Amino acid sequence: MSERFLSEEDLDLAELSWEELLAWWDLWLRQAQCTNELDEHVYSHGVFRVEPGWVLTPEGVRPAEERSGARPARE
């Protein structure tokens, strides 16, 4: 694993106090959680870009039924 994109401060976690480490962890967790509703049906890996039955539009992810007015085909 390459660490070339991390700063020296990022790599120096051992020098943080327990309170500082918890504060950074809490900040990271809050930032990671703030997009849950926006990317609920989006995949970052695999063969699908979005969950089956959903479509990706310029406005975001929408149910396939909402876009076409018809129910998605069942396989």
C-alpha positions, 0 to 999 in steps of 0.5 A: 500500500502506498502512503505517498498521498498522506502528509507527515502529519497524517502518518504521525498518529502515534504522536497524538494524544488519546483525546486528539485521536478521538477528536480526529476519528469523530470528525472523520466519522461525522463527515463519512456519515453525512452522505448516507442518504445521498449515496444509499443506492450507489455502489463504489465497486462491483458490476452495477453503478446503482442498486438494481431498480434504481437509476442514476440521473443528473439530479441523483439516484431515483427509483426506476419506476419514478423515471419511466412511470413503469415498473422495472422488469423482473429477471 
